[in-house]
Amino acid sequence: MLERPNHTLVGDLNAHSAAWGNQKSDWAGQTIEKLALLGCMIENTGEPTRLATTANQKHTAIDLTITSSDFTYPVVQWEVFEDCLGSDHLPYISTLIGSNNRVETHPPSLIFNTKKADWTKFQKLLNDVGPTKAICNHQHCENVLREIKSAALEAIPHNQHQREIRKNNIKYSQTTNKYWWDETCQNAVNERKIALKELTKNNTQENITNFRIKRNKATAVIKKTKKSSIEKIRK
């Protein structure tokens, strides 16, 4: 695959090598190491991506990003995500950075829960605005749409729970598409994150067991909340 021009290969390749953070090399790791001699780039930073399942094991780095020698983007920033999202692997993010050092991102679409809307408030907000004025029809339409959206965001429950994330020294807001997400889900995920941090710091059997309990609990809470929310909508 990497003999083709302008290609990148990502995934759980289950390849061990000291070149990307493991204590030993195996056949798969040695095979991939040879790609570097052909000019390919292995982008990993050496951070582990798979969590140990027993106290005798070590966290390993077996998820890789490899780019061909002629890859278009001059920089591929590679980082491990802070949460396992219910898996025994830590997701990693490969950011392609071009000459402007910034990648365009598109926020997820808005989802409104109209069954719980406060239509009286929505109507009042639009009435308070009054007639819109513009120098052309196009601008007039834009103004009207902007006011409708503003009123909807205040009067109708939606999925834009803002979280501030700092990445590449650029502060941006991230939204969640899950309209059913509630405090119970968030608390369960927070507990899972805390257990994960303890496990990555100290690989003891107690921390492994505690992480599994918190991970399974978070998965069960999320599934239950989602199912309950969908059933309420159908009714």
Rosetta blueprint (number, residue, H / E / L):
1 M L
2 L L
3 E L
4 R L
5 P L
6 N L
7 H L
8 T E
9 L E
10 V E
11 G E
12 D E
13 L L
14 N L
15 A L
16 H L
17 S L
18 A H
19 A H
20 W H
21 G L
22 N L
23 Q L
24 K L
25 S L
26 D L
27 W H
28 A H
29 G H
30 Q H
31 T H
32 I H
33 E H
34 K H
35 L H
36 A H
37 L H
38 L L
39 G L
40 C L
41 M E
42 I E
43 E L
44 N L
45 T L
46 G L
47 E L
48 P L
49 T L
50 R E
51 L L
52 A L
53 T L
54 T L
55 A L
56 N L
57 Q L
58 K L
59 H L
60 T E
61 A L
62 I L
63 D E
64 L E
65 T E
66 I E
67 T E
68 S L
69 S L
70 D L
71 F L
72 T L
73 Y L
74 P L
75 V E
76 V E
77 Q E
78 W E
79 E E
80 V E
81 F L
82 E L
83 D L
84 C L
85 L L
86 G L
87 S L
88 D L
89 H E
90 L L
91 P L
92 Y E
93 I E
94 S E
95 T E
96 L E
97 I E
98 G L
99 S L
100 N L
101 N L
102 R L
103 V L
104 E L
105 T L
106 H L
107 P L
108 P L
109 S L
110 L L
111 I L
112 F E
113 N L
114 T H
115 K H
116 K H
117 A L
118 D L
119 W H
120 T H
121 K H
122 F H
123 Q H
124 K H
125 L H
126 L H
127 N H
128 D H
129 V H
130 G L
131 P L
132 T L
133 K L
134 A L
135 I L
136 C L
137 N H
138 H H
139 Q H
140 H H
141 C H
142 E H
143 N H
144 V H
145 L H
146 R H
147 E H
148 I H
149 K H
150 S H
151 A H
152 A H
153 L H
154 E H
155 A H
156 I L
157 P L
158 H E
159 N L
160 Q L
161 H L
162 Q L
163 R E
164 E E
165 I E
166 R E
167 K E
168 N L
169 N L
170 I E
171 K E
172 Y E
173 S E
174 Q E
175 T L
176 T L
177 N L
178 K L
179 Y L
180 W L
181 W L
182 D L
183 E H
184 T H
185 C H
186 Q H
187 N H
188 A H
189 V H
190 N H
191 E H
192 R H
193 K H
194 I H
195 A H
196 L H
197 K H
198 E H
199 L H
200 T H
201 K H
202 N L
203 N L
204 T L
205 Q H
206 E H
207 N H
208 I H
209 T H
210 N H
211 F H
212 R H
213 I H
214 K H
215 R H
216 N H
217 K H
218 A H
219 T H
220 A H
221 V H
222 I H
223 K H
224 K H
225 T H
226 K H
227 K H
228 S H
229 S H
230 I H
231 E H
232 K H
233 I H
234 R H
235 K L
